[in-house]
């Protein structure tokens, strides 16, 4: 399990608004990967057994989520 903390300012580590992680979550889900949201964190919980295809899909959906935020 790992998480991506979304902040609006890297220097002060100000959390993004509650709606922002939900945009990421929706975009990743539409790209075929389920993620969880907790506060300003996007939580990735891949299965215990993964292959290269799974990892590539998770990374692709993560990129899709970041692009939906305008961050990539």
Gaussian input, Z-matrix of N, CA and C with variables (Angstrom, degrees):
# hf/3-21g

backbone

0 1
 N
 C     1     B1
 C     2     B2     1     A1
 N     3     B3     2     A2     1     D1
 C     4     B4     3     A3     2     D2
 C     5     B5     4     A4     3     D3
 N     6     B6     5     A5     4     D4
 C     7     B7     6     A6     5     D5
 C     8     B8     7     A7     6     D6
 N     9     B9     8     A8     7     D7
 C    10    B10     9     A9     8     D8
 C    11    B11    10    A10     9     D9
 N    12    B12    11    A11    10    D10
 C    13    B13    12    A12    11    D11
 C    14    B14    13    A13    12    D12
 N    15    B15    14    A14    13    D13
 C    16    B16    15    A15    14    D14
 C    17    B17    16    A16    15    D15
 N    18    B18    17    A17    16    D16
 C    19    B19    18    A18    17    D17
 C    20    B20    19    A19    18    D18
 N    21    B21    20    A20    19    D19
 C    22    B22    21    A21    20    D20
 C    23    B23    22    A22    21    D21
 N    24    B24    23    A23    22    D22
 C    25    B25    24    A24    23    D23
 C    26    B26    25    A25    24    D24
 N    27    B27    26    A26    25    D25
 C    28    B28    27    A27    26    D26
 C    29    B29    28    A28    27    D27
 N    30    B30    29    A29    28    D28
 C    31    B31    30    A30    29    D29
 C    32    B32    31    A31    30    D30
 N    33    B33    32    A32    31    D31
 C    34    B34    33    A33    32    D32
 C    35    B35    34    A34    33    D33
 N    36    B36    35    A35    34    D34
 C    37    B37    36    A36    35    D35
 C    38    B38    37    A37    36    D36
 N    39    B39    38    A38    37    D37
 C    40    B40    39    A39    38    D38
 C    41    B41    40    A40    39    D39
 N    42    B42    41    A41    40    D40
 C    43    B43    42    A42    41    D41
 C    44    B44    43    A43    42    D42
 N    45    B45    44    A44    43    D43
 C    46    B46    45    A45    44    D44
 C    47    B47    46    A46    45    D45
 N    48    B48    47    A47    46    D46
 C    49    B49    48    A48    47    D47
 C    50    B50    49    A49    48    D48
 N    51    B51    50    A50    49    D49
 C    52    B52    51    A51    50    D50
 C    53    B53    52    A52    51    D51
 N    54    B54    53    A53    52    D52
 C    55    B55    54    A54    53    D53
 C    56    B56    55    A55    54    D54
 N    57    B57    56    A56    55    D55
 C    58    B58    57    A57    56    D56
 C    59    B59    58    A58    57    D57
 N    60    B60    59    A59    58    D58
 C    61    B61    60    A60    59    D59
 C    62    B62    61    A61    60    D60
 N    63    B63    62    A62    61    D61
 C    64    B64    63    A63    62    D62
 C    65    B65    64    A64    63    D63
 N    66    B66    65    A65    64    D64
 C    67    B67    66    A66    65    D65
 C    68    B68    67    A67    66    D66
 N    69    B69    68    A68    67    D67
 C    70    B70    69    A69    68    D68
 C    71    B71    70    A70    69    D69
 N    72    B72    71    A71    70    D70
 C    73    B73    72    A72    71    D71
 C    74    B74    73    A73    72    D72
 N    75    B75    74    A74    73    D73
 C    76    B76    75    A75    74    D74
 C    77    B77    76    A76    75    D75
 N    78    B78    77    A77    76    D76
 C    79    B79    78    A78    77    D77
 C    80    B80    79    A79    78    D78
 N    81    B81    80    A80    79    D79
 C    82    B82    81    A81    80    D80
 C    83    B83    82    A82    81    D81
 N    84    B84    83    A83    82    D82
 C    85    B85    84    A84    83    D83
 C    86    B86    85    A85    84    D84
 N    87    B87    86    A86    85    D85
 C    88    B88    87    A87    86    D86
 C    89    B89    88    A88    87    D87
 N    90    B90    89    A89    88    D88
 C    91    B91    90    A90    89    D89
 C    92    B92    91    A91    90    D90
 N    93    B93    92    A92    91    D91
 C    94    B94    93    A93    92    D92
 C    95    B95    94    A94    93    D93
 N    96    B96    95    A95    94    D94
 C    97    B97    96    A96    95    D95
 C    98    B98    97    A97    96    D96
 N    99    B99    98    A98    97    D97
 C   100   B100    99    A99    98    D98
 C   101   B101   100   A100    99    D99
 N   102   B102   101   A101   100   D100
 C   103   B103   102   A102   101   D101
 C   104   B104   103   A103   102   D102
 N   105   B105   104   A104   103   D103
 C   106   B106   105   A105   104   D104
 C   107   B107   106   A106   105   D105
 N   108   B108   107   A107   106   D106
 C   109   B109   108   A108   107   D107
 C   110   B110   109   A109   108   D108
 N   111   B111   110   A110   109   D109
 C   112   B112   111   A111   110   D110
 C   113   B113   112   A112   111   D111
 N   114   B114   113   A113   112   D112
 C   115   B115   114   A114   113   D113
 C   116   B116   115   A115   114   D114
 N   117   B117   116   A116   115   D115
 C   118   B118   117   A117   116   D116
 C   119   B119   118   A118   117   D117
 N   120   B120   119   A119   118   D118
 C   121   B121   120   A120   119   D119
 C   122   B122   121   A121   120   D120
 N   123   B123   122   A122   121   D121
 C   124   B124   123   A123   122   D122
 C   125   B125   124   A124   123   D123
 N   126   B126   125   A125   124   D124
 C   127   B127   126   A126   125   D125
 C   128   B128   127   A127   126   D126
 N   129   B129   128   A128   127   D127
 C   130   B130   129   A129   128   D128
 C   131   B131   130   A130   129   D129
 N   132   B132   131   A131   130   D130
 C   133   B133   132   A132   131   D131
 C   134   B134   133   A133   132   D132
 N   135   B135   134   A134   133   D133
 C   136   B136   135   A135   134   D134
 C   137   B137   136   A136   135   D135
 N   138   B138   137   A137   136   D136
 C   139   B139   138   A138   137   D137
 C   140   B140   139   A139   138   D138
 N   141   B141   140   A140   139   D139
 C   142   B142   141   A141   140   D140
 C   143   B143   142   A142   141   D141
 N   144   B144   143   A143   142   D142
 C   145   B145   144   A144   143   D143
 C   146   B146   145   A145   144   D144
 N   147   B147   146   A146   145   D145
 C   148   B148   147   A147   146   D146
 C   149   B149   148   A148   147   D147
 N   150   B150   149   A149   148   D148
 C   151   B151   150   A150   149   D149
 C   152   B152   151   A151   150   D150
 N   153   B153   152   A152   151   D151
 C   154   B154   153   A153   152   D152
 C   155   B155   154   A154   153   D153
 N   156   B156   155   A155   154   D154
 C   157   B157   156   A156   155   D155
 C   158   B158   157   A157   156   D156
 N   159   B159   158   A158   157   D157
 C   160   B160   159   A159   158   D158
 C   161   B161   160   A160   159   D159
 N   162   B162   161   A161   160   D160
 C   163   B163   162   A162   161   D161
 C   164   B164   163   A163   162   D162
 N   165   B165   164   A164   163   D163
 C   166   B166   165   A165   164   D164
 C   167   B167   166   A166   165   D165
 N   168   B168   167   A167   166   D166
 C   169   B169   168   A168   167   D167
 C   170   B170   169   A169   168   D168
 N   171   B171   170   A170   169   D169
 C   172   B172   171   A171   170   D170
 C   173   B173   172   A172   171   D171
 N   174   B174   173   A173   172   D172
 C   175   B175   174   A174   173   D173
 C   176   B176   175   A175   174   D174
 N   177   B177   176   A176   175   D175
 C   178   B178   177   A177   176   D176
 C   179   B179   178   A178   177   D177
 N   180   B180   179   A179   178   D178
 C   181   B181   180   A180   179   D179
 C   182   B182   181   A181   180   D180
 N   183   B183   182   A182   181   D181
 C   184   B184   183   A183   182   D182
 C   185   B185   184   A184   183   D183
 N   186   B186   185   A185   184   D184
 C   187   B187   186   A186   185   D185
 C   188   B188   187   A187   186   D186
 N   189   B189   188   A188   187   D187
 C   190   B190   189   A189   188   D188
 C   191   B191   190   A190   189   D189
 N   192   B192   191   A191   190   D190
 C   193   B193   192   A192   191   D191
 C   194   B194   193   A193   192   D192
 N   195   B195   194   A194   193   D193
 C   196   B196   195   A195   194   D194
 C   197   B197   196   A196   195   D195
 N   198   B198   197   A197   196   D196
 C   199   B199   198   A198   197   D197
 C   200   B200   199   A199   198   D198
 N   201   B201   200   A200   199   D199
 C   202   B202   201   A201   200   D200
 C   203   B203   202   A202   201   D201
 N   204   B204   203   A203   202   D202
 C   205   B205   204   A204   203   D203
 C   206   B206   205   A205   204   D204
 N   207   B207   206   A206   205   D205
 C   208   B208   207   A207   206   D206
 C   209   B209   208   A208   207   D207
 N   210   B210   209   A209   208   D208
 C   211   B211   210   A210   209   D209
 C   212   B212   211   A211   210   D210
 N   213   B213   212   A212   211   D211
 C   214   B214   213   A213   212   D212
 C   215   B215   214   A214   213   D213

   B1=1.4380
   B2=1.5283
   B3=1.3261
   B4=1.4591
   B5=1.5246
   B6=1.3172
   B7=1.4561
   B8=1.5195
   B9=1.3143
   B10=1.4590
   B11=1.5259
   B12=1.3226
   B13=1.4611
   B14=1.5279
   B15=1.3189
   B16=1.4522
   B17=1.5244
   B18=1.3301
   B19=1.4643
   B20=1.5175
   B21=1.3248
   B22=1.4665
   B23=1.5252
   B24=1.3313
   B25=1.4647
   B26=1.5224
   B27=1.3180
   B28=1.4666
   B29=1.5286
   B30=1.3078
   B31=1.4619
   B32=1.5179
   B33=1.3321
   B34=1.4640
   B35=1.5250
   B36=1.3285
   B37=1.4692
   B38=1.5349
   B39=1.3184
   B40=1.4608
   B41=1.5236
   B42=1.3234
   B43=1.4678
   B44=1.5274
   B45=1.3260
   B46=1.4623
   B47=1.5259
   B48=1.3083
   B49=1.4637
   B50=1.5293
   B51=1.3129
   B52=1.4678
   B53=1.5230
   B54=1.3158
   B55=1.4658
   B56=1.5265
   B57=1.3112
   B58=1.4725
   B59=1.5259
   B60=1.3298
   B61=1.4726
   B62=1.5292
   B63=1.3244
   B64=1.4629
   B65=1.5265
   B66=1.3304
   B67=1.4649
   B68=1.5253
   B69=1.3311
   B70=1.4665
   B71=1.5255
   B72=1.3294
   B73=1.4652
   B74=1.5288
   B75=1.3080
   B76=1.4672
   B77=1.5251
   B78=1.3303
   B79=1.4647
   B80=1.5266
   B81=1.3289
   B82=1.4666
   B83=1.5258
   B84=1.3254
   B85=1.4652
   B86=1.5260
   B87=1.3137
   B88=1.4614
   B89=1.5253
   B90=1.3437
   B91=1.4675
   B92=1.5265
   B93=1.3366
   B94=1.4570
   B95=1.5112
   B96=1.3291
   B97=1.4724
   B98=1.5243
   B99=1.3291
   B100=1.4616
   B101=1.5272
   B102=1.3249
   B103=1.4582
   B104=1.5232
   B105=1.3197
   B106=1.4628
   B107=1.5233
   B108=1.3109
   B109=1.4556
   B110=1.5160
   B111=1.3196
   B112=1.4603
   B113=1.5199
   B114=1.3190
   B115=1.4691
   B116=1.5107
   B117=1.3249
   B118=1.4633
   B119=1.5329
   B120=1.3331
   B121=1.4636
   B122=1.5232
   B123=1.3164
   B124=1.4630
   B125=1.5216
   B126=1.3318
   B127=1.4607
   B128=1.5236
   B129=1.3271
   B130=1.4588
   B131=1.5226
   B132=1.3228
   B133=1.4658
   B134=1.5305
   B135=1.3216
   B136=1.4692
   B137=1.5286
   B138=1.3273
   B139=1.4668
   B140=1.5325
   B141=1.3181
   B142=1.4668
   B143=1.5236
   B144=1.3183
   B145=1.4661
   B146=1.5275
   B147=1.3218
   B148=1.4609
   B149=1.5205
   B150=1.3154
   B151=1.4566
   B152=1.5296
   B153=1.2917
   B154=1.4618
   B155=1.5183
   B156=1.3207
   B157=1.4651
   B158=1.5326
   B159=1.3292
   B160=1.4640
   B161=1.5329
   B162=1.3158
   B163=1.4677
   B164=1.5263
   B165=1.3142
   B166=1.4684
   B167=1.5256
   B168=1.3261
   B169=1.4639
   B170=1.5257
   B171=1.3222
   B172=1.4653
   B173=1.5301
   B174=1.3212
   B175=1.4683
   B176=1.5255
   B177=1.3152
   B178=1.4619
   B179=1.5323
   B180=1.3199
   B181=1.4662
   B182=1.5237
   B183=1.3225
   B184=1.4600
   B185=1.5272
   B186=1.3108
   B187=1.4653
   B188=1.5344
   B189=1.3236
   B190=1.4619
   B191=1.5269
   B192=1.3340
   B193=1.4628
   B194=1.5186
   B195=1.3203
   B196=1.4648
   B197=1.5176
   B198=1.3242
   B199=1.4678
   B200=1.5207
   B201=1.3214
   B202=1.4726
   B203=1.5210
   B204=1.3174
   B205=1.4675
   B206=1.5241
   B207=1.3405
   B208=1.4474
   B209=1.5132
   B210=1.3589
   B211=1.4601
   B212=1.5140
   B213=1.3250
   B214=1.4692
   B215=1.5031
   A1=107.94
   A2=115.31
   A3=119.88
   A4=107.86
   A5=116.22
   A6=120.06
   A7=110.23
   A8=114.07
   A9=122.01
   A10=106.06
   A11=116.37
   A12=120.93
   A13=108.28
   A14=116.66
   A15=121.67
   A16=109.41
   A17=115.77
   A18=121.52
   A19=109.49
   A20=115.54
   A21=120.15
   A22=111.47
   A23=117.12
   A24=121.93
   A25=108.37
   A26=116.72
   A27=120.58
   A28=112.70
   A29=117.68
   A30=120.70
   A31=111.66
   A32=116.09
   A33=120.17
   A34=112.39
   A35=116.63
   A36=123.78
   A37=110.54
   A38=115.34
   A39=121.68
   A40=109.38
   A41=118.51
   A42=120.66
   A43=111.60
   A44=116.32
   A45=120.92
   A46=108.78
   A47=116.48
   A48=119.97
   A49=109.62
   A50=116.86
   A51=122.31
   A52=113.26
   A53=118.25
   A54=121.92
   A55=112.53
   A56=117.98
   A57=121.63
   A58=112.88
   A59=120.11
   A60=118.73
   A61=113.35
   A62=116.86
   A63=120.15
   A64=111.46
   A65=117.20
   A66=121.49
   A67=108.72
   A68=116.50
   A69=121.85
   A70=109.74
   A71=116.37
   A72=121.75
   A73=111.43
   A74=117.05
   A75=121.30
   A76=111.12
   A77=117.20
   A78=121.12
   A79=110.95
   A80=117.41
   A81=120.84
   A82=110.84
   A83=116.99
   A84=121.35
   A85=110.78
   A86=116.18
   A87=119.94
   A88=111.44
   A89=116.48
   A90=121.23
   A91=111.50
   A92=117.51
   A93=120.84
   A94=117.10
   A95=117.75
   A96=120.49
   A97=109.31
   A98=115.98
   A99=120.85
   A100=109.63
   A101=116.07
   A102=122.20
   A103=107.04
   A104=116.06
   A105=121.05
   A106=108.99
   A107=115.49
   A108=121.45
   A109=108.62
   A110=116.07
   A111=122.56
   A112=106.87
   A113=115.78
   A114=119.49
   A115=109.79
   A116=115.78
   A117=120.08
   A118=111.99
   A119=116.57
   A120=121.76
   A121=111.49
   A122=115.23
   A123=122.10
   A124=105.29
   A125=117.04
   A126=121.83
   A127=109.92
   A128=114.90
   A129=122.67
   A130=108.06
   A131=116.81
   A132=121.94
   A133=109.22
   A134=117.12
   A135=119.11
   A136=110.86
   A137=116.87
   A138=119.33
   A139=110.31
   A140=116.12
   A141=120.02
   A142=112.35
   A143=116.84
   A144=120.96
   A145=107.53
   A146=115.73
   A147=120.74
   A148=109.18
   A149=115.03
   A150=118.61
   A151=107.97
   A152=116.58
   A153=121.59
   A154=111.44
   A155=116.96
   A156=120.93
   A157=111.11
   A158=117.60
   A159=121.15
   A160=111.17
   A161=116.02
   A162=120.55
   A163=109.93
   A164=116.89
   A165=120.40
   A166=110.65
   A167=117.58
   A168=121.63
   A169=110.50
   A170=117.24
   A171=121.43
   A172=110.30
   A173=116.58
   A174=120.21
   A175=111.20
   A176=116.93
   A177=121.32
   A178=110.54
   A179=117.13
   A180=120.92
   A181=111.17
   A182=117.30
   A183=120.96
   A184=109.84
   A185=116.09
   A186=120.20
   A187=110.52
   A188=116.82
   A189=121.17
   A190=110.64
   A191=116.51
   A192=120.96
   A193=111.95
   A194=117.04
   A195=120.42
   A196=111.20
   A197=116.81
   A198=119.57
   A199=110.97
   A200=116.62
   A201=120.35
   A202=111.21
   A203=115.73
   A204=120.67
   A205=112.23
   A206=116.00
   A207=120.34
   A208=112.23
   A209=116.74
   A210=121.44
   A211=114.39
   A212=118.10
   A213=118.84
   A214=110.94
   D1=142.35
   D2=174.22
   D3=-149.21
   D4=168.78
   D5=-178.21
   D6=-139.16
   D7=154.29
   D8=173.97
   D9=-114.93
   D10=118.47
   D11=178.74
   D12=-88.43
   D13=121.93
   D14=-179.50
   D15=-96.82
   D16=122.06
   D17=-179.69
   D18=-126.28
   D19=152.64
   D20=178.22
   D21=-89.78
   D22=-18.29
   D23=178.45
   D24=-143.46
   D25=114.71
   D26=-177.64
   D27=-65.94
   D28=-30.56
   D29=-177.68
   D30=-69.96
   D31=-47.30
   D32=-177.57
   D33=-94.82
   D34=-5.61
   D35=-178.83
   D36=54.24
   D37=44.93
   D38=177.49
   D39=-75.91
   D40=122.71
   D41=-179.98
   D42=-62.92
   D43=148.91
   D44=173.98
   D45=-73.02
   D46=167.43
   D47=177.88
   D48=-66.45
   D49=161.08
   D50=-176.27
   D51=-61.29
   D52=-26.08
   D53=-177.54
   D54=-75.11
   D55=-26.88
   D56=-173.85
   D57=-62.61
   D58=-50.38
   D59=179.18
   D60=-60.88
   D61=-27.63
   D62=178.89
   D63=-68.94
   D64=-30.62
   D65=175.04
   D66=-65.57
   D67=-44.77
   D68=176.85
   D69=-59.33
   D70=-48.62
   D71=-177.72
   D72=-58.69
   D73=-45.12
   D74=-179.15
   D75=-63.93
   D76=-44.59
   D77=-179.30
   D78=-64.68
   D79=-42.80
   D80=178.80
   D81=-64.52
   D82=-41.00
   D83=179.20
   D84=-63.19
   D85=-43.43
   D86=178.54
   D87=-65.28
   D88=-22.69
   D89=176.45
   D90=-89.73
   D91=2.49
   D92=173.07
   D93=100.61
   D94=11.17
   D95=-179.34
   D96=-128.65
   D97=129.38
   D98=177.04
   D99=-89.79
   D100=130.31
   D101=174.04
   D102=-126.76
   D103=160.34
   D104=177.23
   D105=-108.64
   D106=154.73
   D107=177.45
   D108=-119.46
   D109=134.39
   D110=174.22
   D111=-138.56
   D112=105.69
   D113=-175.96
   D114=63.72
   D115=-124.26
   D116=178.78
   D117=-99.52
   D118=20.08
   D119=-179.71
   D120=-109.19
   D121=138.25
   D122=172.01
   D123=-103.64
   D124=120.63
   D125=-173.44
   D126=-105.48
   D127=126.94
   D128=178.71
   D129=-106.08
   D130=124.15
   D131=-179.85
   D132=-128.65
   D133=79.40
   D134=-178.74
   D135=-69.19
   D136=162.19
   D137=176.95
   D138=-63.58
   D139=161.55
   D140=-179.58
   D141=-65.83
   D142=-30.04
   D143=178.90
   D144=-114.28
   D145=114.92
   D146=-179.94
   D147=-128.17
   D148=155.37
   D149=172.90
   D150=-119.51
   D151=-179.10
   D152=-176.52
   D153=-57.77
   D154=-39.83
   D155=179.80
   D156=-59.92
   D157=-43.80
   D158=179.28
   D159=-62.00
   D160=-45.57
   D161=-178.84
   D162=-62.47
   D163=-43.40
   D164=179.07
   D165=-62.59
   D166=-39.15
   D167=179.46
   D168=-66.01
   D169=-43.00
   D170=178.54
   D171=-62.41
   D172=-44.11
   D173=179.25
   D174=-65.66
   D175=-39.38
   D176=178.29
   D177=-63.38
   D178=-44.56
   D179=179.36
   D180=-67.41
   D181=-34.15
   D182=176.02
   D183=-63.96
   D184=-43.36
   D185=176.78
   D186=-62.70
   D187=-41.76
   D188=177.43
   D189=-59.67
   D190=-43.82
   D191=178.66
   D192=-62.87
   D193=-42.85
   D194=178.93
   D195=-66.69
   D196=-39.29
   D197=177.59
   D198=-63.92
   D199=-35.73
   D200=177.37
   D201=-62.42
   D202=-26.40
   D203=178.08
   D204=-88.09
   D205=-9.45
   D206=-176.33
   D207=79.34
   D208=19.67
   D209=-175.33
   D210=-100.49
   D211=-7.97
   D212=-177.06
   D213=-113.73

